[in-house]
Amino acid sequence: MEPFNIQINNLNIHGLKTGSGDEVVIALHGWLDNSASYIPMLANAKVQQTWYCLDFAGHGLSSWRSDDAHYYFVDYIDDIYQFINTLGVKKIHLVGHSMGAMVAGVFASCFSDYVTSVTFIEGIGCVTTPSEEVTQQLKSAILNRDRLKNKKPRVYQSKEQIHQARAQTTDLSSQLIEVLMARNIKTIKNGFALTTDPKLKNHSGFRFDEAQCIGAIKNLIAPCQLILGDTGYTFVKQNLENYAKYYNSLNVITVEGGHHCHMQSSAHCFEQIQAFMVQSSVC
């Protein structure tokens, strides 16, 4: 997989690219992850398309948003739109994991003419806030920003210390943690630090409510596939139960693994994604 760097919206978006096929795949990672989450699936695969695995703004090696900006979910939709237009392609397949799956779904709802297929991995629908809680959501976000804005970034004494910290929040093996975190670690004068923007941990100031989420799903025309880990996150299965009936076309499969099942059952996931994209292109 080869690195790439494309400038959009005054941001340098970095990522990993593989393949040389005429069809283009945009692969989107989860919150606090980066494009390396697709390495186990793609590094030795016989891809038939050209894959662009992005580092979202504020993640991996990509630029942070400006000091006066925050990380709104909807801004990632604009980033993907600008990225695709910069590439100059008219049709794409979307693959998204967790937060990236939700971004992929909303993008495909807004820009259906661009999208041939969507594969969700351990993520579907949106994280929502009931409409009656919208002011409390905003208040909590503002108070959280105030608490964090003067907090100094943590300095780690070794990469292993960062790996151990990540191990507390995931069921990934130590080997897969090392693969994933390589793009999230930088060397500094006194040790090591994370490349991810600390503002990513701020509370969301705005979320869709359930009606808005359903409205977005109903506008999603492209065929969709959801890959679930058999020990994945409960909220993903709950979202599937809540929203499956609103999709125009949704195929659901389960593979071995947890929330990062595309890293744990990489060959099986790639086989399913490849077959789904080929089938969607024919249709």
C-alpha positions in Angstrom: 0.0 0.0 0.0 1.4 3.4 -1.0 1.0 6.7 0.9 -0.9 9.6 -0.7 -1.6 13.2 0.2 -4.3 15.4 -1.3 -5.2 18.9 -0.3 -8.9 19.8 0.3 -10.6 22.5 2.3 -7.2 23.8 3.4 -6.4 20.4 4.8 -3.7 17.9 3.9 -5.6 14.6 3.8 -3.2 11.6 4.0 -3.9 8.0 3.5 -2.9 4.7 1.9 -3.7 3.7 -1.7 -3.6 0.3 -3.4 -4.7 -1.2 -6.7 -5.0 0.3 -10.2 -8.5 -0.7 -11.4 -10.8 1.7 -13.2 -13.3 1.6 -10.3 -12.6 3.6 -7.2 -13.2 2.6 -3.6 -13.1 5.2 -0.8 -12.5 3.5 2.6 -13.3 5.4 5.8 -12.0 4.5 9.3 -13.5 4.8 12.7 -13.2 7.4 15.4 -9.6 7.8 16.7 -8.4 5.2 14.2 -6.8 5.8 10.8 -6.3 4.3 7.4 -4.0 1.6 8.7 -7.1 -0.2 10.0 -7.5 -1.5 6.4 -3.9 -2.8 6.1 -4.7 -6.3 7.3 -7.5 -6.6 4.7 -5.7 -5.1 1.7 -2.0 -5.5 2.1 -1.9 -8.9 0.4 -5.2 -8.9 -1.4 -5.8 -9.1 -5.1 -7.9 -5.9 -5.4 -9.8 -5.3 -8.6 -10.3 -1.6 -8.0 -8.2 1.4 -6.9 -8.6 1.8 -3.1 -8.1 5.1 -1.3 -8.1 4.6 2.5 -8.2 8.0 4.1 -7.1 9.5 7.4 -9.9 11.7 8.4 -9.0 15.3 9.4 -7.5 15.3 12.9 -6.6 11.6 12.6 -3.5 9.7 11.6 -1.2 11.9 9.4 -3.9 14.3 8.2 -4.1 17.9 9.2 -5.9 19.1 12.2 -8.8 21.5 11.7 -7.9 25.1 12.7 -7.8 26.2 16.3 -11.2 27.8 16.2 -12.9 24.8 14.5 -14.4 21.7 15.9 -15.1 18.2 14.5 -18.7 18.1 13.4 -19.8 14.9 11.8 -21.4 16.7 8.9 -18.0 18.3 8.0 -16.7 14.9 7.2 -19.4 14.6 4.5 -18.0 17.8 2.9 -14.4 16.4 3.1 -15.4 13.3 1.2 -17.3 15.3 -1.4 -14.2 17.5 -2.0 -11.9 14.5 -2.0 -13.9 12.7 -4.7 -14.1 15.8 -6.8 -10.4 16.4 -6.5 -9.8 12.9 -7.8 -12.1 13.7 -10.7 -14.1 10.5 -10.5 -17.8 10.2 -11.1 -18.7 6.9 -9.4 -17.3 5.3 -6.3 -17.8 2.4 -3.9 -17.8 3.4 -0.2 -16.5 1.2 2.6 -16.7 2.5 6.2 -15.9 1.2 9.6 -17.8 2.5 12.7 -17.9 6.3 12.5 -16.7 5.9 8.9 -19.7 3.7 8.2 -22.0 6.4 9.4 -20.2 9.1 7.3 -20.4 6.7 4.3 -24.2 6.3 4.8 -25.0 10.0 5.1 -22.7 10.8 2.1 -24.5 8.2 0.0 -27.9 9.6 1.0 -26.8 13.2 0.0 -24.9 12.3 -3.2 -26.5 9.2 -4.5 -25.4 9.9 -8.1 -21.8 9.3 -6.9 -22.2 6.0 -5.2 -22.4 2.5 -6.7 -22.4 0.6 -3.4 -21.9 1.0 0.4 -20.4 -1.5 2.8 -20.8 -0.7 6.4 -18.5 -2.5 8.9 -19.7 -2.4 12.5 -21.6 0.8 12.0 -25.1 1.7 10.6 -27.4 4.7 10.9 -26.3 7.5 13.1 -25.6 8.2 16.8 -28.7 10.2 17.6 -29.9 12.5 20.4 -33.6 12.9 21.1 -34.9 16.3 20.1 -36.0 17.1 23.6 -32.3 16.7 24.7 -30.8 19.0 22.1 -30.1 21.9 24.5 -28.5 19.6 27.1 -26.3 18.1 24.3 -25.1 21.6 23.3 -24.5 22.7 26.9 -22.5 19.6 27.7 -20.4 20.1 24.5 -19.6 23.7 25.4 -18.7 22.9 29.0 -16.5 20.0 27.8 -14.7 22.2 25.4 -14.0 24.7 28.2 -12.5 21.9 30.4 -10.3 20.5 27.7 -9.0 23.6 25.9 -6.1 24.2 28.3 -5.3 20.6 28.9 -1.8 19.8 27.8 -1.3 16.7 25.5 0.0 13.7 27.2 3.6 12.7 26.7 4.4 8.9 26.7 7.7 7.4 27.5 7.5 4.7 24.8 5.3 3.5 22.0 4.6 0.4 24.0 2.9 2.6 26.7 0.6 3.9 24.0 -0.1 0.4 22.8 -1.0 -0.7 26.3 -3.3 2.3 26.7 -5.2 1.3 23.5 -5.3 -2.3 24.6 -7.6 -1.2 27.5 -10.3 -0.1 25.0 -10.2 -2.9 22.4 -10.1 -6.6 21.9 -7.4 -6.3 19.2 -4.3 -8.4 19.5 -1.0 -6.6 20.3 0.1 -7.1 16.7 -3.0 -5.5 15.3 -2.7 -2.6 17.8 0.8 -2.0 16.6 -0.4 -1.9 13.0 -3.2 0.5 13.8 -1.4 2.9 16.0 1.7 3.3 13.9 0.1 6.3 12.1 -1.3 7.7 15.4 2.1 8.1 17.1 4.8 10.8 16.6 8.2 11.2 18.2 8.7 14.4 20.2 11.5 15.8 22.3 10.6 14.1 25.6 9.1 10.9 24.2 6.1 10.1 22.1 2.7 11.7 21.6 -0.5 11.0 19.6 -1.0 12.5 16.2 -4.8 12.7 16.8 -6.2 16.1 17.6 -7.3 16.3 21.3 -10.4 18.1 20.2 -11.7 14.9 18.7 -12.6 13.9 22.3 -14.8 16.9 22.8 -18.5 16.1 23.1 -20.6 16.5 19.9 -22.4 19.8 19.9 -25.1 18.6 17.6 -26.4 15.2 16.5 -29.3 14.1 14.3 -32.4 13.0 16.1 -34.1 9.7 15.1 -36.5 11.3 12.6 -33.6 13.0 10.8 -31.6 9.7 10.8 -34.5 7.8 9.2 -35.0 10.6 6.7 -31.4 10.3 5.6 -31.6 6.5 5.3 -34.7 6.7 3.1 -32.7 8.8 0.6 -30.0 6.1 0.3 -30.5 4.5 -3.1 -27.3 2.5 -3.5 -27.2 -1.2 -2.4 -25.8 -1.5 1.1 -24.1 -4.3 3.0 -23.5 -4.5 6.7 -20.7 -6.6 8.2 -21.1 -7.4 11.9 -18.5 -8.9 14.2 -20.0 -11.7 16.2 -18.7 -10.1 19.4 -19.0 -6.6 18.1 -20.6 -3.6 19.8 -24.2 -3.9 21.1 -25.2 -0.5 19.9 -24.5 -1.5 16.3 -26.9 -4.4 16.5 -29.4 -2.1 18.2 -29.2 0.4 15.4 -29.6 -2.4 12.9 -32.8 -3.5 14.7 -34.1 0.1 14.7 -33.2 1.2 11.2 -32.9 -1.9 8.9 -36.5 -1.6 7.6 -35.8 1.9 6.2 -33.0 0.8 3.8 -33.9 0.4 0.2 -31.5 -2.6 0.0 -29.5 -4.0 2.9 -27.5 -7.3 3.0 -26.3 -8.3 6.5 -23.5 -10.8 7.2 -21.7 -11.8 10.4 -18.0 -12.7 10.7 -15.8 -13.7 13.5 -14.4 -10.8 15.6 -15.2 -7.7 17.6 -15.7 -4.1 16.6 -12.6 -4.2 14.4 -13.7 -7.4 12.7 -12.2 -6.2 9.4 -8.8 -6.4 11.0 -9.5 -9.7 12.8 -11.2 -11.6 10.0 -9.6 -9.6 7.2 -9.6 -12.2 4.5 -13.3 -13.1 5.0 -14.3 -9.4 5.1 -12.4 -8.6 1.9 -14.0 -11.6 0.1 -17.5 -10.4 1.1 -16.8 -6.7 0.2 -15.2 -7.6 -3.2 -18.1 -9.9 -4.1 -20.6 -7.2 -3.1 -18.9 -4.5 -5.1 -18.7 -6.7 -8.2 -22.4 -7.6 -7.9 -23.4 -4.0 -7.4 -21.4 -2.9 -10.4 -23.1 -5.4 -12.6 -26.6 -4.3 -11.4 
